[in-house]
Structures are given as structure tokens and as C-alpha cells.
Amino acid sequence: MRVNMATKAKRKRKYVRLKPLNNIDQVIKALGDNQGLAELTGKTTQHVSNWRAFGRLPRKFYIPLQRRLTRLGYKAPPEIWGMVDQ
């Protein structure tokens, strides 16, 4: 079976180094500040302000927001969502 070069090129993936975000303020800013995060989660900007004041995001948004951050070129620790190994 012969593999054409275009097919082979499609299989090759580029790996990009993700920029780390270390706190909730950086994560919220990367996701579009209060308004952008409110639209992504379907909540109000007041909810986002409360999350910022509390210092963490709700766990139920961990997977969708991590996927969004990855698409944007960022990564964030699970502690921002209150997930900590004990």
C-alpha cells in the first residue's frame, strides 16, 4: 500500500508549548475577562466577579474551560477549580 505525501503530512502533528496561567485572574483574562467568561459559562458577570473574589472557578466548568484554554494556547492548574490532591 502506497501512502501519498499529502496524507503523510496530514498525519504529522505540531506540538505547541502551552503558556502557564498561575492564578484565577490570569485565567479569567485569557478567557475574555468577566464578560467573555460569563458568555462561555452561561452565567452572569456577577457570578464571574464572585468566582474571582472567592479565588476559584466551579468544578463543573473544568473540562470545557481547560479545552478552551488549550485552543487559545494556555494551560492552568486544576487548583484554580478547587481540585487538589490530598
ROTIZA-222740 format. One record per residue (C-alpha): residue in three letters; residue number from 1; y, z, x negated. Coordinates in nm, 3 decimals. Layout:
BEGIN
  rest   nr    north       up     east
   Ala  NUM        Y        Z        X
...
***
This chain:
BEGIN
  rest   nr    north       up     east
   Met    1    0.000    0.000    0.000
   Arg    2    0.334   -0.102   -0.138
   Val    3    0.642    0.112   -0.092
   Asn    4    0.968   -0.073   -0.083
   Met    5    1.260    0.069   -0.282
   Ala    6    1.478    0.133    0.023
   Thr    7    1.210    0.356    0.176
   Lys    8    1.165    0.539   -0.152
   Ala    9    1.541    0.600   -0.178
   Lys   10    1.550    0.746    0.174
   Arg   11    1.284    0.999    0.081
   Lys   12    1.482    1.128   -0.215
   Arg   13    1.696    1.423   -0.110
   Lys   14    2.003    1.558   -0.274
   Tyr   15    2.022    1.933   -0.314
   Val   16    2.366    2.080   -0.293
   Arg   17    2.462    2.423   -0.417
   Leu   18    2.597    2.624   -0.125
   Lys   19    2.911    2.830   -0.175
   Pro   20    2.850    3.200   -0.104
   Leu   21    3.060    3.384    0.154
   Asn   22    3.059    3.757    0.091
   Asn   23    3.229    3.913    0.392
   Ile   24    3.290    3.860    0.762
   Asp   25    3.647    3.737    0.713
   Gln   26    3.527    3.452    0.491
   Val   27    3.253    3.359    0.739
   Ile   28    3.493    3.353    1.035
   Lys   29    3.745    3.148    0.839
   Ala   30    3.477    2.897    0.735
   Leu   31    3.369    2.856    1.097
   Gly   32    3.721    2.778    1.219
   Asp   33    3.890    3.118    1.248
   Asn   34    3.881    3.309    1.576
   Gln   35    3.925    3.003    1.797
   Gly   36    3.659    2.795    1.625
   Leu   37    3.401    3.073    1.625
   Ala   38    3.478    3.153    1.989
   Glu   39    3.407    2.790    2.082
   Leu   40    3.084    2.785    1.880
   Thr   41    2.950    3.101    2.041
   Gly   42    3.088    3.055    2.393
   Lys   43    3.275    3.385    2.369
   Thr   44    3.647    3.463    2.378
   Thr   45    3.875    3.504    2.080
   Gln   46    3.895    3.874    2.172
   His   47    3.520    3.903    2.112
   Val   48    3.564    3.745    1.769
   Ser   49    3.851    3.985    1.688
   Asn   50    3.630    4.277    1.786
   Trp   51    3.345    4.149    1.566
   Arg   52    3.588    4.122    1.275
   Ala   53    3.713    4.477    1.335
   Phe   54    3.358    4.610    1.368
   Gly   55    3.260    4.432    1.046
   Arg   56    2.963    4.228    1.165
   Leu   57    2.857    3.945    1.392
   Pro   58    2.599    3.975    1.673
   Arg   59    2.241    3.915    1.560
   Lys   60    2.171    3.662    1.834
   Phe   61    2.408    3.418    1.660
   Tyr   62    2.244    3.448    1.316
   Ile   63    2.036    3.129    1.321
   Pro   64    2.287    2.892    1.484
   Leu   65    2.575    3.013    1.268
   Gln   66    2.370    3.001    0.947
   Arg   67    2.275    2.642    1.031
   Arg   68    2.640    2.558    1.090
   Leu   69    2.744    2.723    0.763
   Thr   70    2.474    2.528    0.576
   Arg   71    2.602    2.200    0.721
   Leu   72    2.950    2.299    0.604
   Gly   73    2.823    2.382    0.252
   Tyr   74    2.824    2.762    0.274
   Lys   75    2.576    3.047    0.282
   Ala   76    2.621    3.405    0.396
   Pro   77    2.405    3.716    0.356
   Pro   78    2.219    3.847    0.663
   Glu   79    2.401    4.181    0.627
   Ile   80    2.701    4.018    0.798
   Trp   81    2.487    4.009    1.111
   Gly   82    2.368    4.368    1.062
   Met   83    2.026    4.271    0.927
   Val   84    1.939    4.497    0.637
   Asp   85    1.606    4.580    0.471
   Gln   86    1.519    4.946    0.497
***
